[in-house]
Amino acid sequence: MNAQQRKTSQPQTLPMTKNQMERGVEAVEWTPESIKQVNATLEGSSPEAILRWGFDNFAPSIVLATGFGPEGIVLMHLVSQIRPETIVFYLDTDLLFSNTYDLRDELVKRLGIRFERVYSGISLPEQGFRHGDKLWERDPDTCCHIRKVIPQRQFLANYSAWITGIRRDQTAFRANTPLAGWDFANKMVKLNPLAAWTSDQVWEHIHANDLPYNILHDYGYPSIGCWTCTKEVAPGDDPRSGRWSGSIKTECGIHLPTIKTE
Ligand code: SF4
């Protein structure tokens, strides 16, 4: 039975990890309710402790997601110290800034990150042929669904848990983000080790450890996605206001099901 088939029914029973077998721990049956209880015990824990809990319970069936924002840099730094063999995946929409690819290459050199590129398999000309040119201007939800949500869903079907860098104070929508929650869309566990951190804490960690970051952050781009949907913001403005500027869209869709249902 493959991971996708396992996910068609709940609850999810995970195979025991090598760590668990060595410790004589019994296989855990994860449900939305049981992960909620774990979340309550993790509240107040450090990001390192949350990551260790994740690796203890899910490795090697756990991956870290990054969009190369400052939170992702912090998590990659921590993961490189705790479990360096962890796969870090990113969604390559074909529309990322060149600075983002430069940062990816720098992270490989500096932290030895094992990146996996997740791609829709649909080129921009092909998308234009099917949906018309510049779909992001007319229907960004469909564009994000094609280039981000579907490829990520297919990729995550091979795993039992994923880690993200979202934080509660980023948007009103993210305010209830748990440290550990159930991802109903992907039927798996989702860890958000930095959920309780502030932006200042993230940047303190980056500077204290002399970590690389996207140079565009120094030029008025606090939140960076596809170049087609990212604008410079004025000092003091909402840091995410440069994303899909001028539309009501605030999320690409990869985090919606988890936050909405909790
Ligand atoms: S951020 Fe914009 S260009 Fe990128 S996938 Fe979403 S709508 Fe398309």
Boltz pocket constraint, residues with backbone or C-beta under 6 A from the ligand:
constraints:
  - pocket:
      binder: B
      contacts: [[A, 93], [A, 95], [A, 136], [A, 139], [A, 140], [A, 141], [A, 143], [A, 144], [A, 145], [A, 147], [A, 148], [A, 225], [A, 226], [A, 228], [A, 229], [A, 252]]
      max_distance: 6.0
